[in-house]
């Protein structure tokens, strides 16, 4: 190539100082904005909650089986106080079919504990002998039921096992599909109520007469809703008895 055949290259080997300064400032501003956006998103993320499920540790609990409205083991073994421990599968299934012949009977159950706050669930050991009759259960009192009054509550329908520690997060729209499948397959639906001050409480969600709810509530699982109903304390659990047709999205 001779000097007479020089050609033009559309960039310069060095930037002028004003251009370099502008690029440095723009890059720094972009990094700062990205860091600020990340921090804001992290602060507003939903808390996972304090639920815990130690799947490596299995225990045996003795008590009396109750199926209505959802499977529980009425026992005083865990902490010396009368407890209604929800019985759930380790996977997405229900245990009602296995308990049909054991309603009201004294049994032992093997499983792993799912705990959040004062609530306890027992995820039974599947594909093995996890339940059997026993004569060792004593001093289990009869079921007590107290009417607490009517209430209009805002909150969310969720699956008891997921919210208690099986999933993180176990509530909200990100968990809607999982919670819907769990409830459809036999899981226990709970109602997580929230007030304006951020206080929360969970109730066992049932139909108007204390019957189980499943298909009728599936479209509203994981969504913000408002509903009116009756609060009834049954042993140590409070049921929120509602008409599913009256549940309103908010």
Rosetta blueprint (number, residue, H / E / L):
1 X L
2 X L
3 X H
4 X H
5 X H
6 X L
7 X L
8 X L
9 X L
10 X L
11 X L
12 X L
13 X L
14 X L
15 X L
16 X L
17 X H
18 X H
19 X H
20 X H
21 X H
22 X H
23 X H
24 X H
25 X H
26 X H
27 X H
28 X H
29 X H
30 X H
31 X H
32 X H
33 X H
34 X H
35 X H
36 X H
37 X H
38 X H
39 X H
40 X H
41 X H
42 X H
43 X H
44 X L
45 X L
46 X L
47 X L
48 X L
49 X L
50 X L
51 X L
52 X E
53 X E
54 X L
55 X L
56 X L
57 X L
58 X L
59 X E
60 X E
61 X E
62 X E
63 X E
64 X E
65 X E
66 X E
67 X L
68 X L
69 X L
70 X L
71 X L
72 X E
73 X E
74 X E
75 X E
76 X L
77 X L
78 X L
79 X L
80 X L
81 X L
82 X L
83 X E
84 X E
85 X E
86 X E
87 X E
88 X E
89 X E
90 X L
91 X L
92 X L
93 X L
94 X L
95 X L
96 X H
97 X H
98 X H
99 X H
100 X L
101 X L
102 X L
103 X L
104 X L
105 X L
106 X E
107 X E
108 X E
109 X E
110 X E
111 X E
112 X E
113 X E
114 X E
115 X E
116 X E
117 X L
118 X L
119 X E
120 X E
121 X E
122 X E
123 X E
124 X E
125 X L
126 X L
127 X L
128 X L
129 X L
130 X L
131 X E
132 X E
133 X E
134 X L
135 X L
136 X L
137 X L
138 X L
139 X L
140 X L
141 X L
142 X L
143 X L
144 X L
145 X E
146 X E
147 X E
148 X E
149 X E
150 X E
151 X E
152 X E
153 X E
154 X E
155 X E
156 X E
157 X E
158 X E
159 X E
160 X H
161 X H
162 X H
163 X H
164 X H
165 X H
166 X H
167 X L
168 X L
169 X L
170 X L
171 X L
172 X L
173 X H
174 X H
175 X H
176 X H
177 X H
178 X H
179 X H
180 X H
181 X H
182 X H
183 X H
184 X H
185 X L
186 X L
187 X L
188 X L
189 X E
190 X E
191 X E
192 X E
193 X E
194 X E
195 X L
196 X L
197 X L
198 X L
199 X L
200 X E
201 X E
202 X E
203 X E
204 X E
205 X E
206 X E
207 X L
208 X L
209 X L
210 X L
211 X L
212 X L
213 X L
214 X L
215 X H
216 X H
217 X H
218 X H
219 X H
220 X H
221 X E
222 X L
223 X L
224 X E
225 X E
226 X E
227 X E
228 X E
229 X E
230 X E
231 X E
232 X E
233 X E
234 X E
235 X L
236 X L
237 X E
238 X E
239 X E
240 X E
241 X E
242 X E
243 X L
244 X H
245 X H
246 X H
247 X L
248 X E
249 X E
250 X L
